[in-house]
Amino acid sequence: MRFDRDTRGEWIVDPDDFARKLGVTTQQLKGAMMLGLVQTRIEMRRGADRGRSRVMVQCREAAWQGLFDRAGCLIHECRLSPDRLPGNTVH
């Protein structure tokens, strides 16, 4: 999986890939997005992880986290239980 950025620096994600990561269908993911039920958090890492980004996404009862290098390539990922997200909320 790879994330790219548009001309404004915003992340661009393939919804089919992302739906698979969350364990939902693309149609379910797109529907949840239209209803405002998908929350994301992107953290730019510091220190030894400088240049990397941690991305967390929650869609209803599914949650996923990935660590990306500065080129946008996924280097680590895991599925999360929504109740184990930092602060129990993803923004």
N, C-alpha and C positions, 0 to 999 in steps of 0.2 A: 504494500500500500504506500502511496505517496501523496503528499499534499503539495499543491502549488499555490502561488499567490497571484492575485490579479494586479493591475497597475496601481491600485490604491494600497496594496500590501495585505489585502484581505485573503483569508484562506479559501481555496477552491477545493471541493471534495466531490468525488464520484458518489452519488447517492446509493447506487447498487452495492459498491464496496462497503460503504458505511452501514447500510442496513444489515449486511451479512455480519459485520462486526458486532452489531447490537443484537443479533438473533431475531430480527423482524424482517418483514417483507419491505421492498422498496415502497410499495403502495401504503403500507402502514406508517412508514417513516415520513413520507411526504404528507400524508393526512395529519399526522401529529404535528408536523412543522406548520401546516396551515392553521392549526388550532392553537398554536403557541405552546405546545406541550413538549418541545425539545429544548433543553437548556444546555448551554456549553460554557466551558471555562478554558481559557488558554493562558498558561503561565510561561513567561519567558524565564528560563533557568539562569542561575548565577553561579559564580565560583567555578568549580571544576566542570560543571555542566553548562557553562556559558555558551550561548549559540544554539542550545537545544530548547525545544518547546514541549511542554506537557499539555496535552489536550484531553479534557474530560467531557463526556457527553452523556446526558441522561434523556431517555425517551420512554416515558411512562415508567414501567417497571424494569427496564433494561438500562444498564450503565456500562460504559467502556472508557478505558484510559490508554493513551498511547504517548510514547516519547519519540520525538522527531529530531533529527539532526538539522543543522542550519540549511541544508539543501532540500529539506522537506521529506526525507526518507524515514520511514518508520524503523526504529531500532529496538523498541520494546513495546509490548502491549499486554493488557489483561482486561477481562470482564470484571465488573465491580457489582456488588450488591448495592442498590440505591441507598440503603440505610448505613452503608460504610463510607459514603462520600464525605469529604471534609466539610464539617459544619452541617451535614445532612442536606445541603443545598448546593446545586451547581448553577452558576450564573453565566 
